[in-house]
Amino acid sequence: MKTIKELTALTVETLEDKKAEEIHVIDITEVSTLADYFVIASGTNRSQIQALADHVQEVLGKEGLTLKQIEGYNNANWVLMDYQDIIIHIFDKENRLFYDLDRIWRDGKIVTKEELQ
């Protein structure tokens, strides 16, 4: 079984496969008990955002991860996918700027894909 770190790296690769933009990973272990990692990404339109969410769900499901909760899929301007230790946020550009999770969680540590492997 893969570690949470490895599964987070797999999540980033999965989002890259479907051309997600501005993928950021924030290690929040030191600032919250909510999860270990936030993965934040952007899609260009509703269809792409839903395709990104579908692809993540398929790939992580094959790894044995259970999606605890998903929100925003139908509107697809902000899809939140809760895998307990990994929380994935997929935004359209407007909502990403508006909610600015990168700023809100700035006390967490930005992690590169290379640092996850």
C-alpha positions as CSV (number, residue, x, y, z in Angstrom):
1,M,0.0,0.0,0.0
2,K,1.2,3.5,-0.9
3,T,1.9,6.1,1.7
4,I,-0.2,9.3,1.9
5,K,2.8,11.2,0.5
6,E,2.9,8.8,-2.5
7,L,-0.8,9.0,-3.0
8,T,-0.6,12.8,-3.0
9,A,2.1,12.6,-5.7
10,L,-0.2,10.3,-7.6
11,T,-3.0,12.8,-7.3
12,V,-0.8,15.5,-8.8
13,E,0.2,13.2,-11.7
14,T,-3.5,12.4,-12.2
15,L,-4.4,16.0,-12.4
16,E,-1.5,16.7,-14.8
17,D,-2.8,13.9,-17.0
18,K,-6.0,15.9,-17.7
19,K,-4.1,19.2,-18.1
20,A,-5.1,20.8,-14.7
21,E,-3.4,24.2,-14.2
22,E,-1.6,25.8,-11.3
23,I,-1.4,22.6,-9.2
24,H,-0.3,23.4,-5.6
25,V,0.2,21.0,-2.7
26,I,0.1,22.3,0.8
27,D,1.3,20.2,3.7
28,I,-1.1,21.2,6.5
29,T,0.0,18.6,9.1
30,E,1.6,21.2,11.3
31,V,-1.4,23.6,11.2
32,S,-4.5,21.5,11.1
33,T,-5.9,18.0,12.0
34,L,-8.3,18.3,9.0
35,A,-6.0,16.4,6.7
36,D,-2.3,15.9,5.8
37,Y,-2.4,17.6,2.4
38,F,-4.5,20.0,0.4
39,V,-4.1,19.7,-3.4
40,I,-5.4,22.8,-5.2
41,A,-5.8,22.9,-9.0
42,S,-7.6,24.8,-11.6
43,G,-9.6,23.8,-14.7
44,T,-10.5,25.9,-17.6
45,N,-14.2,25.0,-17.8
46,R,-17.0,23.0,-16.3
47,S,-16.4,19.9,-18.4
48,Q,-12.7,19.8,-17.7
49,I,-13.2,20.3,-14.0
50,Q,-15.6,17.4,-13.9
51,A,-13.2,15.3,-16.0
52,L,-10.4,16.1,-13.5
53,A,-12.6,15.0,-10.6
54,D,-13.7,11.8,-12.4
55,H,-10.1,10.9,-13.2
56,V,-8.9,11.5,-9.7
57,Q,-11.8,9.4,-8.3
58,E,-11.0,6.6,-10.7
59,V,-7.2,6.5,-10.1
60,L,-7.4,6.9,-6.3
61,G,-10.3,4.3,-6.2
62,K,-8.0,1.8,-7.9
63,E,-5.5,2.5,-5.1
64,G,-8.1,1.6,-2.5
65,L,-8.9,5.1,-1.3
66,T,-12.5,5.8,-0.5
67,L,-14.0,9.2,-1.4
68,K,-15.5,10.3,1.9
69,Q,-17.3,13.3,0.4
70,I,-17.6,15.3,-2.8
71,E,-19.1,18.7,-3.1
72,G,-19.7,21.0,-6.0
73,Y,-19.5,18.5,-8.8
74,N,-22.7,19.5,-10.6
75,N,-21.9,23.2,-10.7
76,A,-18.2,22.5,-11.2
77,N,-16.9,25.9,-10.3
78,W,-15.3,24.5,-7.1
79,V,-15.2,20.7,-6.6
80,L,-14.1,19.5,-3.2
81,M,-13.0,15.9,-2.8
82,D,-12.4,14.6,0.7
83,Y,-10.2,11.5,1.0
84,Q,-9.6,12.1,4.7
85,D,-5.8,12.6,4.6
86,I,-5.9,14.3,1.2
87,I,-8.4,17.0,0.4
88,I,-8.5,18.0,-3.3
89,H,-9.9,21.3,-4.5
90,I,-10.5,21.8,-8.2
91,F,-11.5,25.4,-9.1
92,D,-12.4,27.5,-12.1
93,K,-10.2,30.5,-12.3
94,E,-12.7,33.0,-10.9
95,N,-13.5,31.0,-7.8
96,R,-9.9,30.1,-7.2
97,L,-9.0,33.8,-7.1
98,F,-12.1,34.6,-4.9
99,Y,-11.5,31.9,-2.3
100,D,-7.7,32.1,-2.4
101,L,-7.0,28.9,-0.4
102,D,-3.3,29.3,-1.1
103,R,-3.3,32.5,1.0
104,I,-5.7,31.2,3.7
105,W,-3.5,28.1,4.2
106,R,-0.2,30.0,3.9
107,D,0.8,28.7,7.3
108,G,1.1,25.3,5.7
109,K,4.2,24.2,3.8
110,I,4.1,24.4,0.0
111,V,5.4,21.0,-1.3
112,T,6.7,20.3,-4.8
113,K,5.8,17.1,-6.6
114,E,9.5,16.1,-6.3
115,E,9.4,16.4,-2.5
116,L,6.5,14.0,-2.5
117,Q,8.5,11.2,-4.2
